[in-house]
Amino acid sequence: MYILAIIVGYLLGSIPFGFLIARVKGIDIRKVGSGNIGFTNVLRTCGVVPGVLTCILDVLKGFLPTYIFSHVGASAQLCGILAGASAMLGHIFSAWLKFKGGKGVATGLGVFLALAPQAILIAAASWGIAIAITRIVSVGSITSGVVLPVASFILYGNTPVSYFALFAGLISIFKHKQNIKRLIAGKEPRLGRRK
């Protein structure tokens, strides 16, 4: 069951919805804006509807395999974690895009909605507050990457889910390294402005 969870999670996570949705509009999302296939770049370059659709589908591809495998078998929680981790890694290293992809934020949201709903809601609130204050999406994503593991350890204690949240948070922050450089340089785009 563990191997199946990894395979299904990775294959679903690998589906590059942002890339596919942008292609419908005749845009190679990798060559415009930030070059990222995630919903923020799709939102900025393709519009609200494609951006929201990308977000929903990226969340679902994290949620569905995690939820399904976390309710199967004797080691259900571990199966769910493996499926969720694989979905996130599939999004970040998509087999369909030469193992390049997004940053895993929306997919991670779906994963932790299935595994740790209270913690992810706190992290999502911190994401929203940070964006409301700064109008910079990456600041929200980095903030939620810090808040998620902290909330998980407070709510769930020293558990596999909390350690997975720590891993996911660190991966998310690492994937935002270019954003961090732009933030330091004062060049990170704000909402409402095209890059």
N, C-alpha and C positions, 0 to 999 in steps of 0.2 A: 504493500500500500504506500510505503514511503516513496518508492521510485515512481509510482504512478502520480503521486501528488506533485513531485518535482517536475515530471514531464508535462503534465497538464498545466500546472502553474506557469511554467516557462513558456509553453507554446501560446497560451492565452495572453500572457504578459508581453510577448514579443509582437503581437499585432499592433502595428504603428498607426493607430487611428488618426492622429493628427496629420501624419504624412498623407494618408489615404484621403481624408476629408479635404485637405488643401489641394490634392491632385485633381479632385473633382472640379475645383475652381480653376484648374490650369496652373497652379502654383506649386513649385517645389519648395516646401517649407524650410528645407535645409539651406536654401540659398537666399532667404530673405529674413529681415529682422535680426533676431539673435541667432538664427540657424537651428534653434531647438525645435523638436517635434511636439513639444508639450502644448497644453491648452493656452498658456499665456501668449506664446508667439503666434499661435493660430488666431487667437482673439485680436491681437494687434494687427495682423497682416491680412486676415480673411474676413473679420467681422464678428459680431456678437453670436449669431446663430451657430456658425461653424466652431467658434471657440467653446460655447456652452456644450455643444454636442460632443466635442472632443473630451471635455472634462468629464461628462457623464459616462462615456464609454471607457475612459481610462480608469475611473473609479470602479466601474462594474467589473473590469477585467482583473482588478485586484480583489474585489469583494467576493465574486462568485466562487472561484476555486478555493479560496480560504474558508469561506462559510461552509461549502459542501464538504471539504475534507476535514474540517474541524468537528464534523458531526458523524464521522465514519470510523468504526473500529475501536479497539481498546485504547490505542494511543492517539486519540482524536486530536488533542491539542497540538501534539508534535506534528501530526500530519498537516494540520491547518497552518502551523508556522512554516513548515517546509513548502507548502503550496504558496503561501503568501510571499515568502522570501524569493521563491523562484519567479513569481509573477513580477515582483519589483525588479529583479535582475533581468528578466526578459524585457521589461520596458526600457531599462537603462542600456542593456546590451542586446538589441533586437537582432535575431538571426536573419531577418528580412532586410535589414539595413546595414549589413556587414558589421554586425555587432556594435553598432552605434545606436543611440536612442535619446530618450528624454532624461529627466532628473528624478523621476519616480515619486513626485509629490502627490499627484492625484491618485496614482495606483496605490501608493502607500496609505492614502486616506481610506480607500476601499478595503485594503487588507486589515487595517486596524479597526474599521467599523465592525468587521466580523470578529476580531480577536479581543479588542480592548475598547469597546465603544465609549466608556466614560472618559478614558484618557485621551482618545482622539478628539472627542468633543471639546475638551479643555484646550488641546493643541490647536484645533480649528478656530476656537475663539481667540486664542493668542495670535493666530495668523491674521484673522480679520481685524483685530485691534491694531496690530502693527501696520497693516496696509492702510487702515483709516488714518493713522497718524502720519505715515511717511508717503503714502501713495506709491510705494515701491513694492511690487509683488515679491521680489527676491528677499526683501527684509522680512516679510511675513513668513516665507518658506523657511528661512534660516531660524527665525524665532520659534516656529512650530517644531523644527528639528531638535531644538534644545528643550522645549517644554514637554514634548511627548515622552521621552524616557523619564524625566523627573516626575511627571504625573503618574506614569506607570509604576515606578517604584513606590510612590506614596500610596497609590490605590491597591496595587496587587502584590507588593512586597518583592521578596527575592525569588522571582518565578521566571520560567523560560520566556514568558511573554514580555516581561520587563527587560530582560537581556536582549531579546529580539528588537524591542523598541529602541534600546540604546544603539544597537547595530544599525537599525534603519535611520535613526537620527544622524549618526555619524556619516553614513553614506550620503544622506541628503545634503548635509553641510559640505562634504567633500565635492559633490557634484556642482555646488554653487561657487566653487573657487574663483571662476572667472567673474561672476557677479560680485564677489567680495572685492576683487581687484578694482572693478569699476566703481563700487561704492566708495572705496578708499580714495579713488581718483576723482570722485564726484561726477562720474559719467554714466551712472546707472539710470536707465529711463524710468520715468514716472508714468503712472496710469494717465491716459488721456493724451499722451504724446507718442507719436510714431518714432521708432528708432531710425 
